[in-house]
Amino acid sequence: MTLMNLRWSFQLMTAAVLGALAWLGSSRADLEAQEPANSQDPIQDQITEELRSAGVRIDLNRQLIEIDATICQNREPLEYLLVTERGKDHESLLRCTNLSAEALNTAMLLMGVEAGKNYDVREIDPPPSPEEFEAGAPLFEVEPARGDGFYLYVCWEEEDLDGEQRTRFYRAEDLVVNVQAERTYRRGQWIYLGSRFIRPHKDAEEFFAAEGEGNLISVVYFKPANHLMTGADPEAENQYIWYPNIFLMPAIDAPVRLLFSRKKIDQVPPRLSEEASEAAQ
């Protein structure tokens, strides 16, 4: 399938998500109540395979998405958690290749996620007096991003000093440090924003912003929301305080798995690709 055909395939698939959900069980509660089966619905098989070909593995029963990524950098300041090869990889913790942002967006919608609200900035009314302002009182207040989303986890294989191969499994927030407050990123759901379609100028072809720009998940706040998801730390408006947690990180270019879960999980699940292979045997 060509890149152009793949793009339109996922635009059409995204447009048909509500219908697909009806075919697959119609509601999130129905999906969560289903027991894993050896034989899936044919439509579910088709959707799962198309997503897999675009770098996205899903488990609708467990409400889980999995992608492969690599460590992009482990010492420089961060603006993003995840980018593609088109994104700002010099400011991102993770990078993925051979991944369609539209496919990832489709997988998220199939999980029943609803678009949240991006951050906002409001003038304080009444404004502080000149004396209060000089004393440090702010002119604006930030309303954090809020709404529906996913819990994010990162895992990888690593050899200990004793030669044992072990699996490391962390909340994504634990891999990002606020160097000013000397703490990790505040844990919680990462808010789904869904990106948007944009047209650079009137004669240009419209494209999905997250696909074209390659920035998928942000650590700090940005407007407009051209990315798919954002963190919601209380200090996410500050672009200068976020760094990789070097004490937990593997080497640059080390392969990792990034998991998107609708529910909190406390241990690393088997690779979805391995489960699919075992079920087929």
CORHUMO-V407931 format. One record per backbone hydrogen bond with DSSP energy under -0.5 kcal/mol. NH is the residue of the N-H (numbers start at 1). CO is the residue of the C=O. Records with the same first field share a line. If there is no record, write none. Layout:
# CORHUMO-V407931
NH=CO + CO
This chain:
# CORHUMO-V407931
6=2
7=3
8=4
9=5
10=6
11=7
12=8
13=9
14=10
15=11
16=12
17=14
20=16
21=17
22=18
23=19
24=20
25=21 + 22
26=21
27=25
31=27
32=28
33=29
34=30 + 31
40=38
45=41
46=42
47=43
48=44
49=45
50=46
51=47
52=48
53=49
54=50 + 51
55=52
56=51
57=66
59=64
63=59
64=59
65=260
66=57
67=258
69=256
70=95
71=254
72=93
73=93
78=242
79=91
80=91
81=217
82=217
83=94
84=214
85=96
87=84 + 214
89=87
91=88
92=89
93=80
94=81
95=70
96=83
100=54
101=99
104=100
105=101
106=102
107=103
108=104
109=105
110=106
111=107 + 108
112=109
113=108
116=192
117=146
120=143
122=141
124=139
133=129
134=130
135=131
136=133
137=132
141=122
143=120
144=142
146=117
150=190
151=261
153=259
154=170
155=257
156=168
158=166
160=158 + 164
163=160
166=158 + 164
168=156 + 166
170=154
172=152
174=171
175=172
176=173
177=243
178=183
179=177 + 241
182=178
183=178
185=173 + 176
190=150
191=230
192=148
193=228
194=228
195=227
198=207
204=201
207=198
209=196 + 207
211=208
212=208
213=209
214=210
216=82 + 214
217=82
218=229
219=79
220=79
221=236
226=224
228=216
229=216
230=191
231=218
236=233
238=235
239=237
241=238
243=177
244=76
245=175
246=244
248=245
249=245
253=71
254=251
256=69
257=155
258=67
259=153 + 257
260=65
261=151 + 259
262=63
275=271
276=272
277=273
278=274
279=275
280=276
281=277 + 278
